[in-house]
Amino acid sequence: MHKPESVFKCIREQGIRFSTGVPDSLLKGFCAYLTENSGNRDHVIAANEGNAIALAVGHYLSTGKPALVYMQNSGIGNAINPLLSLADPEVYSVPMLLLIGWRGEPGIKDEPQHMKQGRVMTELIDAMEIPWFELSSDTDSPGKLIDKACRIMRKKSMPVALLARKGAFERYSSEDDMPPNFSMNREGAIKCVIDLLAKHDVVVSTTGKASREVYEHRADRGDGHANDFLTVGGMGHTASIAMGVALGQPGRQVICLDGDGSVFMHMGALAIIGQSPIPNFIHVVINNGAHDSVGGQPTVGFDVSLPKVAEACGYRQAVSVSSLEEIRAEMTRLREVEGPVMLEILTNKGARDDLGRPKTTPLANRDAFMARLGVES
């Protein structure tokens, strides 16, 4: 394993000072070190990976210097358009160094949503004609590897990728100077929301630990899991999935259990939701100010008023709460209000160490959910 500070130093020695991206669990140590050791003009945690590529393009245009863009390989989908239509040598020819966490690497057990992406990742990168190198715990000299990648990046004036395999980076514990001090964490908020639901309500929950917590609480209650669609992939698209369900099932209350990082990733969806005929849509956003499922790196969740954004987009009502009592009161009230409506719940970040994972496959979850809605799969 490599020390995050050593890899950071090697990248800096290449004259790369500006970094941007979306945190990844395999890059957790590096991202934590980067966050603590870069000023806010040298490091931007982007809304999504495509935004990060565009930021890197803008940085190059204004300084003549390449940037570092980091992401999980699932984020390649968001990055493809700006990589090919902006940074590519046949368009604006913008050099940048990509650091990509290789989730779902063949031969290594991972969650279902990562397996296909991990298997086809190198083929995708090859199809984009982006040179790439593997960074693993066995890499003798990260500095030499980074130097080789950057030589190609500069010579061809193009993006070049480093694919970080599992275990490439050592752990790094970041210091949380001012941790939030709310009365609950995300799991407590999720339990409270689920306990308030009616028998025929359905839930569409966001990717990461939130869906795992939904699954475990349903199991603890003995409810079964057919009322919940667990969005195990596609970060940022949970609200749009829930909107589709609400349009297709107008007689059923649909609760979207979302997170702040997910909302920011594709926040344009709020405008479409707000202008849509979905009176049966309650958008619950659990805001802990962090990308909690991939290392706890900060979002802008506590600096932006999501309720005001939602109302500006056309949500009929949007409120923010921070206690179990407020959740109970507002959920009860909002159920009687014509939607779409938003309930933002402010919580602390963090999850328990023994949090389990769904024991059913995504396909089984799909079939059970559709059957509960009375639809043939």
C-alpha positions as CSV (number, residue, x, y, z in Angstrom):
1,M,0.0,0.0,0.0
2,H,1.1,3.5,-0.7
3,K,0.9,6.5,1.7
4,P,-1.6,9.1,0.4
5,E,0.9,11.9,1.2
6,S,3.6,10.2,-1.0
7,V,1.3,9.9,-4.0
8,F,0.1,13.5,-3.4
9,K,3.7,14.7,-3.4
10,C,4.5,12.9,-6.6
11,I,1.6,14.5,-8.3
12,R,2.6,17.9,-7.1
13,E,6.1,17.4,-8.4
14,Q,4.6,17.1,-11.8
15,G,3.4,20.7,-11.5
16,I,-0.2,19.6,-10.9
17,R,-1.7,21.8,-8.1
18,F,-5.4,21.9,-8.9
19,S,-7.5,18.8,-8.1
20,T,-11.2,18.1,-8.5
21,G,-13.5,15.0,-8.5
22,V,-16.0,12.9,-6.6
23,P,-14.8,10.8,-3.6
24,D,-14.5,7.1,-3.9
25,S,-14.1,4.4,-1.3
26,L,-10.9,3.0,-2.9
27,L,-9.4,6.5,-2.9
28,K,-10.7,7.3,0.5
29,G,-7.2,7.8,2.1
30,F,-6.0,9.9,-0.8
31,C,-9.1,12.0,-0.9
32,A,-9.0,12.6,2.9
33,Y,-5.3,13.7,2.6
34,L,-6.0,15.9,-0.4
35,T,-8.9,17.6,1.3
36,E,-6.9,18.5,4.4
37,N,-3.8,19.6,2.5
38,S,-5.3,21.7,-0.3
39,G,-6.8,25.2,-0.2
40,N,-10.3,25.8,-1.5
41,R,-8.8,27.3,-4.7
42,D,-6.7,24.2,-5.3
43,H,-9.3,21.6,-4.6
44,V,-13.0,21.3,-5.5
45,I,-15.2,18.3,-4.6
46,A,-17.5,18.5,-7.7
47,A,-21.2,17.7,-8.0
48,N,-20.4,14.9,-10.4
49,E,-17.6,13.6,-12.5
50,G,-18.6,15.4,-15.7
51,N,-18.5,18.7,-13.8
52,A,-15.0,17.7,-12.6
53,I,-13.7,17.2,-16.1
54,A,-15.2,20.6,-17.1
55,L,-13.5,22.2,-14.1
56,A,-10.2,20.7,-15.2
57,V,-10.7,22.1,-18.7
58,G,-11.4,25.6,-17.3
59,H,-8.3,25.3,-15.1
60,Y,-6.1,24.5,-18.1
61,L,-7.6,27.3,-20.2
62,S,-6.9,29.8,-17.5
63,T,-3.5,28.7,-16.3
64,G,-2.0,26.4,-19.0
65,K,-1.5,23.7,-16.3
66,P,-3.1,20.3,-16.1
67,A,-5.4,19.2,-13.3
68,L,-5.9,16.0,-11.4
69,V,-9.5,14.6,-11.7
70,Y,-10.4,11.7,-9.3
71,M,-13.4,9.5,-9.4
72,Q,-14.8,6.0,-8.9
73,N,-15.1,4.0,-12.1
74,S,-18.9,4.2,-11.9
75,G,-18.4,7.9,-12.5
76,I,-16.9,7.3,-15.9
77,G,-20.4,7.4,-17.3
78,N,-20.8,11.0,-16.2
79,A,-17.4,11.9,-17.5
80,I,-17.6,10.4,-21.0
81,N,-19.3,13.3,-22.7
82,P,-16.9,16.1,-21.6
83,L,-13.9,13.8,-22.0
84,L,-14.8,13.1,-25.6
85,S,-16.4,16.4,-26.6
86,L,-14.1,18.7,-24.8
87,A,-10.8,17.3,-23.6
88,D,-10.1,14.9,-26.5
89,P,-7.1,15.6,-28.7
90,E,-9.5,15.9,-31.7
91,V,-11.4,18.7,-30.0
92,Y,-9.7,21.1,-27.5
93,S,-6.8,18.7,-26.6
94,V,-6.7,19.3,-22.8
95,P,-4.2,17.4,-20.7
96,M,-5.3,16.1,-17.3
97,L,-4.4,13.3,-15.0
98,L,-7.3,11.0,-14.1
99,L,-7.2,8.9,-10.9
100,I,-9.9,6.2,-11.1
101,G,-10.8,3.8,-8.3
102,W,-11.3,0.3,-9.8
103,R,-14.4,-1.0,-8.1
104,G,-15.6,-4.5,-9.3
105,E,-12.2,-5.5,-10.5
106,P,-12.4,-9.0,-12.0
107,G,-11.5,-11.7,-9.5
108,I,-12.3,-9.4,-6.5
109,K,-15.7,-9.7,-4.7
110,D,-17.7,-6.5,-4.8
111,E,-21.3,-5.3,-4.8
112,P,-23.6,-6.2,-7.8
113,Q,-23.6,-2.7,-9.2
114,H,-19.9,-2.6,-9.5
115,M,-19.2,-6.0,-11.1
116,K,-20.2,-5.1,-14.7
117,Q,-18.6,-1.7,-14.6
118,G,-15.4,-3.2,-13.2
119,R,-15.3,-5.9,-15.9
120,V,-15.8,-3.5,-18.9
121,M,-13.9,-0.5,-17.5
122,T,-10.6,-0.9,-19.4
123,E,-12.6,-1.6,-22.6
124,L,-14.5,1.7,-22.1
125,I,-11.2,3.6,-21.5
126,D,-9.6,1.9,-24.5
127,A,-12.7,2.9,-26.6
128,M,-12.1,6.5,-25.6
129,E,-8.5,6.1,-26.7
130,I,-7.2,7.3,-23.3
131,P,-3.9,5.8,-22.2
132,W,-4.0,4.1,-18.8
133,F,-1.8,2.6,-16.2
134,E,-2.5,0.5,-13.1
135,L,-1.6,1.7,-9.6
136,S,-1.6,-1.1,-7.1
137,S,-0.1,-2.0,-3.8
138,D,2.6,-3.9,-5.8
139,T,3.6,-0.8,-7.8
140,D,7.3,-0.4,-7.0
141,S,7.5,3.3,-7.6
142,P,4.3,5.4,-7.8
143,G,6.5,8.3,-8.6
144,K,7.9,6.7,-11.8
145,L,4.5,5.5,-12.8
146,I,3.0,9.0,-12.4
147,D,6.0,10.5,-14.2
148,K,5.4,8.1,-17.2
149,A,1.7,9.0,-17.3
150,C,2.4,12.7,-17.1
151,R,5.0,12.5,-19.9
152,I,2.3,11.1,-22.2
153,M,-0.3,13.5,-21.0
154,R,1.9,16.5,-21.8
155,K,3.4,15.1,-25.1
156,K,0.0,14.3,-26.5
157,S,-1.9,17.1,-24.6
158,M,-4.7,14.7,-23.6
159,P,-6.2,12.9,-20.5
160,V,-4.2,10.0,-19.1
161,A,-5.6,7.6,-16.5
162,L,-4.2,5.9,-13.4
163,L,-6.5,3.0,-12.4
164,A,-6.2,2.5,-8.6
165,R,-6.8,-1.1,-7.6
166,K,-8.2,-2.1,-4.2
167,G,-5.5,-1.7,-1.5
168,A,-3.5,0.8,-3.5
169,F,-3.7,3.4,-0.7
170,E,-3.1,3.2,3.0
171,R,-5.8,4.5,5.4
172,Y,-5.7,8.1,6.3
173,S,-7.8,9.5,9.1
174,S,-8.9,13.1,8.5
175,E,-9.5,15.5,11.3
176,D,-13.1,16.7,11.6
177,D,-12.6,20.1,13.3
178,M,-16.3,21.0,13.7
179,P,-18.5,17.8,13.5
180,P,-22.2,18.5,13.3
181,N,-24.1,18.0,16.5
182,F,-27.6,17.0,15.5
183,S,-29.8,14.7,17.5
184,M,-29.6,11.7,15.1
185,N,-27.6,10.0,12.3
186,R,-28.9,8.9,9.0
187,E,-30.0,5.5,10.1
188,G,-32.1,7.0,13.0
189,A,-33.8,9.3,10.5
190,I,-34.5,6.4,8.1
191,K,-36.0,4.3,10.8
192,C,-38.3,7.1,11.8
193,V,-39.5,7.8,8.3
194,I,-40.2,4.1,7.6
195,D,-42.1,3.7,10.9
196,L,-44.5,6.5,9.7
197,L,-45.4,4.9,6.4
198,A,-48.7,3.3,5.5
199,K,-49.0,-0.2,4.3
200,H,-49.4,0.7,0.6
201,D,-46.6,3.4,0.5
202,V,-43.5,2.6,-1.5
203,V,-40.0,3.8,-1.1
204,V,-37.2,4.4,-3.6
205,S,-34.0,4.7,-1.7
206,T,-30.7,6.1,-2.8
207,T,-27.5,4.2,-3.4
208,G,-24.9,3.4,-0.7
209,K,-25.5,2.9,3.1
210,A,-29.0,4.5,3.0
211,S,-30.5,1.5,1.1
212,R,-28.6,-0.9,3.3
213,E,-30.2,0.8,6.3
214,V,-33.6,0.6,4.7
215,Y,-33.1,-3.1,4.1
216,E,-32.0,-3.9,7.6
217,H,-34.8,-1.9,9.3
218,R,-37.4,-3.6,7.2
219,A,-35.9,-7.0,8.2
220,D,-36.0,-6.0,11.9
221,R,-39.6,-5.0,11.5
222,G,-40.5,-8.2,9.7
223,D,-42.0,-6.2,6.8
224,G,-40.4,-8.0,3.9
225,H,-38.8,-5.8,1.2
226,A,-41.3,-5.6,-1.6
227,N,-42.3,-2.0,-0.8
228,D,-38.8,-0.7,-1.4
229,F,-36.8,-0.2,-4.5
230,L,-33.1,-0.2,-3.4
231,T,-31.2,1.9,-5.9
232,V,-27.8,0.2,-5.5
233,G,-26.2,2.1,-8.4
234,G,-26.8,5.2,-10.5
235,M,-26.0,7.8,-7.8
236,G,-27.9,11.0,-8.4
237,H,-30.8,9.3,-10.3
238,T,-32.9,8.2,-7.3
239,A,-35.3,11.1,-7.5
240,S,-35.9,10.6,-11.2
241,I,-36.6,6.9,-10.6
242,A,-39.1,7.8,-7.9
243,M,-40.7,10.4,-10.1
244,G,-41.2,7.7,-12.8
245,V,-42.8,5.4,-10.2
246,A,-45.1,8.3,-8.9
247,L,-46.3,9.0,-12.5
248,G,-47.0,5.4,-13.1
249,Q,-48.7,4.8,-9.8
250,P,-50.8,7.9,-9.2
251,G,-53.0,6.3,-6.5
252,R,-50.0,5.3,-4.3
253,Q,-47.8,7.5,-2.1
254,V,-44.2,7.4,-3.3
255,I,-41.4,8.4,-0.9
256,C,-38.0,9.1,-2.3
257,L,-35.3,8.6,0.3
258,D,-32.4,10.6,-1.0
259,G,-29.1,12.0,0.2
260,D,-27.4,15.4,-0.2
261,G,-24.6,14.1,-2.4
262,S,-27.1,12.3,-4.6
263,V,-29.2,15.4,-5.0
264,F,-26.3,17.7,-5.9
265,M,-25.0,15.2,-8.4
266,H,-27.9,15.7,-10.7
267,M,-29.8,18.7,-9.2
268,G,-31.5,19.6,-12.4
269,A,-33.9,16.8,-11.7
270,L,-35.5,19.0,-9.0
271,A,-36.7,21.4,-11.7
272,I,-38.3,18.6,-13.7
273,I,-39.9,17.1,-10.6
274,G,-41.2,20.5,-9.4
275,Q,-43.0,21.1,-12.7
276,S,-44.5,17.6,-12.9
277,P,-48.0,16.4,-11.9
278,I,-47.0,14.1,-9.1
279,P,-49.1,15.0,-6.0
280,N,-48.2,11.6,-4.5
281,F,-44.4,12.4,-4.3
282,I,-42.6,13.1,-1.1
283,H,-38.9,13.8,-1.5
284,V,-37.0,13.0,1.8
285,V,-33.4,14.3,1.6
286,I,-31.2,13.1,4.5
287,N,-28.5,15.8,4.6
288,N,-25.4,14.9,6.6
289,G,-23.1,17.2,4.7
290,A,-21.0,14.3,3.5
291,H,-20.3,11.6,0.9
292,D,-20.8,9.2,3.8
293,S,-20.8,5.9,1.8
294,V,-17.3,6.5,0.3
295,G,-15.3,8.1,3.1
296,G,-17.2,11.0,4.6
297,Q,-15.7,13.8,2.4
298,P,-17.7,17.0,2.6
299,T,-20.5,18.1,0.4
300,V,-21.9,21.6,0.3
301,G,-25.0,20.3,2.0
302,F,-24.9,22.5,5.0
303,D,-24.1,25.6,2.9
304,V,-27.0,25.4,0.5
305,S,-30.7,25.6,1.3
306,L,-32.1,22.6,-0.5
307,P,-35.7,23.5,0.6
308,K,-35.3,26.9,-1.0
309,V,-33.9,25.3,-4.2
310,A,-36.8,22.9,-4.3
311,E,-39.4,25.6,-3.8
312,A,-37.8,27.7,-6.5
313,C,-38.1,24.6,-8.8
314,G,-41.8,24.3,-8.1
315,Y,-42.1,21.9,-5.2
316,R,-45.4,22.8,-3.4
317,Q,-43.7,22.9,0.0
318,A,-40.2,22.2,1.3
319,V,-39.2,22.2,5.0
320,S,-36.1,21.3,7.0
321,V,-36.1,19.4,10.3
322,S,-33.4,18.1,12.7
323,S,-35.2,16.0,15.3
324,L,-37.3,12.9,15.5
325,E,-40.3,14.9,16.8
326,E,-40.1,17.3,13.8
327,I,-39.9,14.3,11.4
328,R,-43.0,12.8,12.8
329,A,-44.9,16.1,12.7
330,E,-43.8,17.1,9.2
331,M,-44.2,13.7,7.6
332,T,-47.7,13.5,9.0
333,R,-48.5,17.0,7.7
334,L,-46.9,16.6,4.3
335,R,-48.8,13.4,3.6
336,E,-51.9,15.6,3.4
337,V,-50.3,18.2,1.1
338,E,-50.4,17.9,-2.7
339,G,-46.9,17.1,-3.9
340,P,-44.3,17.2,-5.0
341,V,-43.0,18.2,-1.5
342,M,-39.6,18.0,0.1
343,L,-38.6,17.1,3.7
344,E,-34.9,17.8,4.4
345,I,-33.6,16.0,7.5
346,L,-30.3,17.3,9.0
347,T,-28.2,14.5,10.6
348,N,-24.8,13.6,11.7
349,K,-22.6,11.5,9.4
350,G,-21.4,8.0,10.1
351,A,-22.8,4.5,10.2
352,R,-22.4,1.5,12.5
353,D,-19.5,-0.9,11.7
354,D,-21.8,-4.0,11.6
355,L,-24.2,-2.6,8.9
356,G,-25.2,-5.4,6.6
357,R,-25.9,-5.6,2.9
358,P,-29.0,-6.8,1.1
359,K,-29.3,-10.5,0.9
360,T,-31.4,-10.4,-2.3
361,T,-30.1,-9.6,-5.8
362,P,-31.1,-6.4,-7.6
363,L,-33.2,-8.5,-10.0
364,A,-35.1,-10.1,-7.2
365,N,-35.6,-6.7,-5.7
366,R,-37.0,-5.4,-9.0
367,D,-39.4,-8.3,-9.4
368,A,-40.7,-8.1,-5.9
369,F,-41.2,-4.4,-6.1
370,M,-43.0,-4.6,-9.5
371,A,-45.2,-7.4,-8.2
372,R,-46.2,-5.2,-5.2
373,L,-47.2,-2.5,-7.6
374,G,-49.3,-5.1,-9.5
375,V,-47.0,-5.0,-12.6
376,E,-45.6,-8.0,-14.5
377,S,-41.8,-7.9,-14.9
